[in-house]
């Protein structure tokens, strides 16, 4: 059943500016919980997804994958089918793990062998054994478990991905070959200039060091500060490295903006432009990235340009368009039956309205062509898999100096303080 945000519900949310709920509201919220468990938006869901035009590279995004159960197993089966289809078509694939790969268990030896999760691991290992690259970023759970440096894996190891540093750059060539092209030491970083073979640069950053900070003091906070210093140095190196015609994509655990409960005004608001550290905000504003790929929220979404959402959440006007794909529904989505109140319409973001959205199980894929990006969302609905897509041109002009602004109403329970304040 498709759920849409009705004007009456929007007005209701604006009236509730405190956490205390009146007794009369409980039946209303009960109805909202029934209608809001499964959210699906976007006209593209109503028609079959066409094959992306002239695909040259596929980035398959795996988010919130560490939760065991049948959902993870179902996603693994569809992931395996998708990878096989891309191989048949001669399209190289890079797997990107978007953090929280351990689920609710801090021991990797246990977390990666649980039912469902081990199916995802098996598919990823098969992908790697066939020569397919696989990379990861740190997530909030890796930091909560402590000692995130233990999860770093520069080369082949026990986990089915590479994670050479908390912050690093991967260059993917036209033939699908991928290699790390950044080097950091003592808060100084360098990035190799792109050559004629370069097709796209993936900038993988550790957002959890800022947006999921550990308790005050102690070695874990010192490690978080070190990761942020490395991140700042890497972004400075990117700003000084000639970009030429090679686009850059930001890959993180936390989205720049998100439409789910982690968005501004949602149940757990921690993913909005203003909440990111200043060096990353500056890099986004300067047009360093054509788009952003993230997880964290347990849903799937694709947005051609997040500029309106940034205006609404952060009162900031981006100079250039930035597309965004969120893929966090691999193993434990917010939709029915397991989502609970995280899936209620009442608890979703008030800033971002994606072009495509689903909080059912699935994963996202970014297919990069010579002239456009195609964001493809794979979702499982009523036991069947289907996909929808939006296409974004690779070449887009900057925003006009003056643009029409969205409604900038105050959002519910907005916190004006950053996570470090």
C-alpha positions as CSV (number, residue, x, y, z in Angstrom):
1,X,0.0,0.0,0.0
2,X,1.4,3.3,-1.0
3,X,1.7,5.9,1.7
4,X,1.7,9.6,0.9
5,X,2.1,12.6,3.3
6,X,-1.3,14.1,3.5
7,X,-1.7,17.9,4.2
8,X,-3.6,17.1,7.4
9,X,-0.7,15.0,8.8
10,X,1.7,17.8,7.9
11,X,-0.4,20.3,9.8
12,X,-0.6,17.9,12.7
13,X,3.2,17.6,12.9
14,X,3.7,21.3,12.9
15,X,1.3,21.6,15.9
16,X,3.3,19.1,18.0
17,X,6.4,21.1,19.0
18,X,7.1,19.1,22.2
19,X,7.8,15.5,23.0
20,X,4.7,15.2,25.2
21,X,1.8,13.7,23.3
22,X,-1.8,14.5,24.5
23,X,-4.1,11.5,25.1
24,X,-6.4,12.3,22.2
25,X,-3.5,12.0,19.8
26,X,-2.8,8.3,20.6
27,X,-5.5,6.9,18.3
28,X,-4.3,9.2,15.5
29,X,-0.8,7.9,15.9
30,X,-2.0,4.4,15.9
31,X,-3.6,5.0,12.5
32,X,-0.5,6.7,11.2
33,X,1.6,3.7,12.4
34,X,-0.5,1.3,10.3
35,X,-0.4,3.5,7.2
36,X,3.2,4.6,7.6
37,X,5.0,1.3,8.0
38,X,5.6,0.9,4.3
39,X,6.4,4.1,2.5
40,X,6.9,4.2,-1.3
41,X,7.0,7.4,-3.3
42,X,7.9,8.3,-6.9
43,X,6.0,7.8,-10.2
44,X,8.8,5.6,-11.5
45,X,7.6,2.7,-9.2
46,X,4.5,2.5,-11.4
47,X,6.4,1.5,-14.6
48,X,9.0,-1.2,-15.2
49,X,12.6,0.1,-14.9
50,X,14.3,0.3,-18.3
51,X,17.8,-0.9,-18.8
52,X,20.2,2.1,-18.2
53,X,21.5,3.6,-21.4
54,X,25.1,2.6,-22.4
55,X,26.3,1.6,-18.9
56,X,30.0,1.8,-18.4
57,X,30.2,1.1,-14.6
58,X,27.9,-0.1,-11.8
59,X,28.3,0.9,-8.2
60,X,26.3,-1.5,-6.0
61,X,25.5,0.0,-2.6
62,X,25.1,-2.2,0.5
63,X,23.9,-0.4,3.6
64,X,22.9,-1.6,7.1
65,X,23.8,-5.1,6.1
66,X,24.9,-6.6,9.4
67,X,21.5,-7.6,10.8
68,X,20.8,-11.4,10.6
69,X,17.6,-13.0,9.3
70,X,15.6,-13.8,6.2
71,X,15.7,-10.2,4.9
72,X,19.4,-10.3,4.5
73,X,19.2,-13.7,2.8
74,X,16.6,-12.3,0.3
75,X,18.8,-9.3,-0.4
76,X,21.8,-11.6,-1.0
77,X,19.9,-13.6,-3.6
78,X,18.8,-10.5,-5.5
79,X,22.3,-9.1,-5.2
80,X,23.8,-12.2,-6.7
81,X,21.3,-12.1,-9.6
82,X,22.1,-8.4,-10.2
83,X,25.9,-9.0,-10.2
84,X,25.4,-12.0,-12.6
85,X,23.3,-9.8,-15.0
86,X,26.0,-7.1,-15.0
87,X,28.7,-9.6,-15.7
88,X,26.7,-11.0,-18.7
89,X,26.4,-7.5,-20.1
90,X,30.1,-6.8,-19.6
91,X,29.5,-4.1,-17.1
92,X,32.2,-3.9,-14.3
93,X,30.8,-3.6,-10.8
94,X,32.3,-2.1,-7.6
95,X,30.7,-3.1,-4.3
96,X,30.5,-0.4,-1.7
97,X,29.7,-1.2,1.9
98,X,28.2,1.9,3.6
99,X,29.0,1.1,7.3
100,X,27.2,-0.7,10.1
101,X,28.3,-4.0,8.6
102,X,28.5,-5.6,12.0
103,X,24.8,-5.1,12.9
104,X,24.3,-5.4,16.7
105,X,27.3,-7.7,17.3
106,X,30.8,-6.2,17.8
107,X,32.7,-9.4,17.1
108,X,33.3,-9.6,13.3
109,X,34.0,-13.3,13.6
110,X,30.4,-13.8,14.8
111,X,28.7,-10.9,13.0
112,X,29.7,-12.0,9.5
113,X,28.7,-15.7,10.0
114,X,25.1,-15.2,11.2
115,X,22.2,-16.3,9.1
116,X,21.5,-14.0,6.1
117,X,24.6,-12.0,6.7
118,X,26.8,-14.9,5.7
119,X,24.9,-15.1,2.4
120,X,25.8,-11.5,1.7
121,X,29.4,-12.3,2.6
122,X,29.4,-15.3,0.3
123,X,28.1,-13.3,-2.6
124,X,30.7,-10.6,-2.0
125,X,33.6,-13.1,-1.8
126,X,32.4,-14.6,-5.0
127,X,32.4,-11.1,-6.6
128,X,36.0,-10.6,-5.3
129,X,37.2,-13.9,-6.5
130,X,36.0,-13.0,-10.0
131,X,38.1,-9.9,-9.9
132,X,35.4,-7.4,-8.7
133,X,36.5,-4.6,-6.3
134,X,34.9,-4.1,-3.0
135,X,35.4,-1.2,-0.6
136,X,33.9,-0.1,2.7
137,X,33.5,2.9,5.0
138,X,33.3,3.0,8.8
139,X,29.8,3.4,10.3
140,X,28.3,4.5,13.6
141,X,28.2,1.0,14.9
142,X,31.9,0.3,14.3
143,X,32.6,3.4,16.4
144,X,30.2,2.3,19.2
145,X,32.0,-1.1,19.3
146,X,35.2,0.7,20.0
147,X,38.7,0.5,18.4
148,X,37.5,1.2,14.8
149,X,41.1,0.9,13.7
150,X,40.7,-2.9,14.1
151,X,38.3,-2.8,11.2
152,X,40.8,-1.4,8.8
153,X,41.9,-3.9,6.1
154,X,44.3,-2.5,3.5
155,X,44.5,-5.7,1.5
156,X,42.7,-9.0,1.2
157,X,41.7,-10.3,4.6
158,X,38.9,-12.0,6.6
159,X,36.3,-9.5,5.5
160,X,35.0,-9.3,1.9
161,X,36.0,-5.7,1.3
162,X,39.0,-3.4,1.5
163,X,39.2,-0.6,4.1
164,X,42.7,0.8,3.9
165,X,42.1,3.9,6.0
166,X,39.3,5.8,7.7
167,X,39.3,8.3,4.8
168,X,40.7,7.5,1.3
169,X,40.1,7.9,-2.4
170,X,39.5,5.1,-4.9
171,X,40.0,5.7,-8.6
172,X,38.0,3.5,-11.0
173,X,39.3,3.2,-14.6
174,X,37.3,2.8,-17.7
175,X,37.8,-0.9,-17.6
176,X,36.5,-1.2,-14.1
177,X,39.9,-1.6,-12.4
178,X,40.0,0.2,-9.0
179,X,42.9,1.3,-6.9
180,X,43.5,3.5,-3.9
181,X,45.2,6.8,-5.1
182,X,45.4,8.7,-1.8
183,X,48.2,8.6,0.8
184,X,48.0,10.2,4.3
185,X,50.6,10.4,7.1
186,X,50.7,12.8,10.1
187,X,47.7,14.8,8.9
188,X,49.1,15.4,5.5
189,X,47.5,13.8,2.5
190,X,48.2,13.6,-1.3
191,X,46.1,12.4,-4.2
192,X,47.4,11.2,-7.5
193,X,46.3,13.4,-10.4
194,X,43.9,11.7,-12.7
195,X,45.1,10.3,-16.1
196,X,43.4,9.4,-19.3
197,X,42.3,6.0,-18.0
198,X,40.4,7.5,-15.0
199,X,36.6,7.2,-15.1
200,X,35.4,8.2,-11.6
201,X,37.0,9.0,-8.2
202,X,35.2,7.6,-5.1
203,X,36.0,9.7,-2.0
204,X,35.2,7.5,1.0
205,X,35.0,9.5,4.3
206,X,34.4,8.5,7.9
207,X,31.4,10.6,8.9
208,X,30.8,8.6,12.1
209,X,33.9,10.2,13.7
210,X,31.9,13.4,13.8
211,X,28.2,12.6,13.7
212,X,28.5,9.6,16.1
213,X,31.1,10.9,18.6
214,X,32.2,8.7,21.4
215,X,31.9,9.7,25.1
216,X,33.9,12.6,26.3
217,X,37.6,12.0,26.8
218,X,39.5,8.7,26.4
219,X,41.4,7.1,23.6
220,X,38.3,6.6,21.4
221,X,37.7,10.4,21.3
222,X,41.3,10.8,20.4
223,X,40.9,8.4,17.6
224,X,37.8,10.2,16.4
225,X,39.7,13.5,16.3
226,X,42.6,11.9,14.4
227,X,40.1,10.6,11.8
228,X,38.6,14.1,11.4
229,X,42.1,15.6,11.0
230,X,42.9,13.1,8.3
231,X,39.6,13.8,6.6
232,X,40.3,17.5,6.6
233,X,43.7,17.0,5.1
234,X,42.4,14.7,2.5
235,X,39.7,17.2,1.4
236,X,42.4,19.9,1.3
237,X,44.5,17.7,-1.0
238,X,41.5,17.0,-3.2
239,X,40.8,20.8,-3.5
240,X,44.4,21.2,-4.7
241,X,44.4,18.2,-7.1
242,X,43.4,19.0,-10.7
243,X,40.0,17.3,-11.3
244,X,40.0,17.5,-15.1
245,X,37.0,15.6,-16.5
246,X,37.0,12.9,-13.8
247,X,33.9,13.2,-11.6
248,X,34.1,12.7,-7.9
249,X,31.5,10.9,-5.8
250,X,31.2,11.2,-2.0
251,X,30.8,7.8,-0.2
252,X,29.8,8.0,3.5
253,X,27.8,6.3,6.1
254,X,25.7,9.4,7.0
255,X,23.8,11.1,4.1
256,X,24.2,14.8,3.5
257,X,20.4,14.9,3.8
258,X,18.0,12.0,4.3
259,X,14.2,11.5,4.1
260,X,13.9,8.9,6.9
261,X,14.0,9.2,10.7
262,X,17.6,10.4,10.7
263,X,16.7,13.4,8.7
264,X,16.1,16.9,10.1
265,X,12.9,16.8,12.2
266,X,12.8,13.0,12.2
267,X,12.9,10.6,15.1
268,X,16.8,10.5,15.3
269,X,17.9,13.7,13.5
270,X,21.6,13.5,12.8
271,X,22.0,13.7,9.0
272,X,21.6,17.2,7.6
273,X,24.0,19.5,5.8
274,X,24.5,21.8,8.8
275,X,25.4,18.9,11.1
276,X,28.4,17.8,9.0
277,X,31.9,19.3,9.9
278,X,32.8,22.6,8.2
279,X,35.6,21.1,5.9
280,X,33.1,18.7,4.3
281,X,30.4,21.3,4.0
282,X,32.9,23.6,2.3
283,X,33.9,20.9,-0.2
284,X,30.3,20.1,-1.0
285,X,29.5,23.8,-1.5
286,X,32.5,24.2,-3.8
287,X,31.2,21.5,-6.1
288,X,33.9,19.0,-5.3
289,X,31.3,16.1,-5.7
290,X,28.8,15.4,-8.4
291,X,26.8,13.2,-6.0
292,X,26.8,11.4,-2.7
293,X,26.2,7.7,-1.8
294,X,25.3,6.9,1.7
295,X,23.5,4.4,4.1
296,X,22.5,4.9,7.8
297,X,18.8,5.4,7.2
298,X,17.1,2.0,6.7
299,X,15.5,2.9,3.4
300,X,16.2,3.4,-0.3
301,X,16.0,6.8,-1.9
302,X,17.3,8.7,-4.9
303,X,17.3,12.5,-5.3
304,X,18.4,14.3,-8.4
305,X,19.4,17.5,-6.5
306,X,19.4,18.0,-2.7
307,X,19.6,21.8,-3.0
308,X,16.1,22.4,-1.8
309,X,16.5,20.0,1.2
310,X,19.7,21.8,2.2
311,X,17.9,25.1,2.1
312,X,15.1,23.8,4.2
313,X,17.2,22.0,6.8
314,X,20.2,24.3,7.0
315,X,19.3,27.7,5.4
316,X,22.2,27.2,3.0
317,X,22.2,27.7,-0.8
318,X,24.4,25.3,-2.7
319,X,26.1,26.7,-5.8
320,X,25.9,23.5,-7.8
321,X,23.5,20.6,-8.1
322,X,24.4,17.4,-6.1
323,X,22.5,14.2,-6.5
324,X,22.2,11.7,-3.7
325,X,21.5,7.9,-3.3
326,X,20.7,6.4,0.1
327,X,20.9,2.6,0.4
328,X,20.2,1.3,3.9
329,X,17.5,-1.3,3.5
330,X,19.6,-4.4,2.9
331,X,19.0,-6.4,6.1
332,X,16.7,-4.4,8.5
333,X,14.5,-1.8,6.7
334,X,12.2,0.6,8.4
335,X,9.2,-0.8,6.5
336,X,6.8,-3.5,7.8
337,X,7.0,-5.8,9.6
338,X,10.2,-5.0,11.5
339,X,10.5,-1.2,11.3
340,X,8.3,-0.2,14.2
341,X,7.9,3.5,14.8
342,X,10.9,4.3,12.7
343,X,8.7,3.7,9.7
344,X,5.8,6.0,10.8
345,X,5.2,9.0,8.6
346,X,5.1,11.1,11.7
347,X,8.8,10.4,12.4
348,X,10.2,11.0,8.9
349,X,12.4,14.0,7.9
350,X,10.8,17.3,7.2
351,X,13.6,18.5,4.9
352,X,14.1,16.1,2.0
353,X,11.4,14.9,-0.5
354,X,13.3,12.4,-2.7
355,X,12.4,11.7,-6.3
356,X,12.3,8.0,-5.4
357,X,11.8,6.5,-2.0
358,X,11.0,3.1,-0.4
359,X,11.6,1.8,3.1
360,X,11.1,-1.8,2.1
361,X,14.0,-4.2,1.9
362,X,16.5,-3.9,-0.9
363,X,19.6,-2.1,-2.1
364,X,20.6,0.7,-4.5
365,X,22.8,0.8,-7.6
366,X,24.4,3.7,-9.4
367,X,25.0,2.9,-13.0
368,X,27.4,5.4,-14.5
369,X,27.3,6.0,-18.3
370,X,29.2,8.3,-20.6
371,X,26.7,11.1,-20.3
372,X,24.5,10.4,-17.3
373,X,24.1,8.7,-13.9
374,X,21.2,6.3,-13.4
375,X,20.2,5.7,-9.8
376,X,18.4,2.3,-9.7
377,X,16.6,1.2,-6.5
378,X,15.9,-2.6,-6.1
379,X,13.1,-3.2,-3.6
380,X,11.3,-6.4,-2.4
381,X,7.6,-5.9,-2.2
382,X,5.1,-8.7,-1.3
383,X,7.8,-11.3,-2.0
384,X,8.7,-10.0,-5.4
385,X,11.6,-7.9,-6.6
386,X,11.2,-4.8,-8.7
387,X,13.2,-1.7,-9.6
388,X,12.7,2.0,-10.4
389,X,15.2,4.6,-11.5
390,X,15.9,8.2,-12.1
391,X,18.5,9.6,-14.5
392,X,20.8,12.5,-13.8
393,X,22.9,14.2,-16.5
394,X,26.7,14.2,-15.9
395,X,27.0,17.7,-17.1
396,X,24.8,20.2,-15.2
397,X,25.1,24.0,-15.0
398,X,25.5,25.8,-11.6
399,X,22.4,27.0,-9.9
400,X,21.3,30.5,-10.8
401,X,22.3,33.3,-8.5
402,X,18.7,33.6,-7.3
403,X,16.5,30.5,-7.1
404,X,13.0,29.8,-5.9
405,X,13.1,28.7,-2.3
406,X,11.0,26.0,-0.7
407,X,8.8,26.6,2.3
408,X,11.2,27.1,5.2
409,X,8.9,26.3,8.2
410,X,10.5,25.4,11.5
411,X,11.0,21.7,11.8
412,X,9.9,19.4,14.6
413,X,12.4,19.2,17.5
414,X,15.2,20.8,15.6
415,X,18.4,20.8,17.6
416,X,20.5,24.0,16.8
417,X,23.6,22.4,18.3
418,X,26.1,20.3,16.3
419,X,27.0,16.8,17.7
420,X,30.2,18.2,19.2
421,X,28.4,20.9,21.2
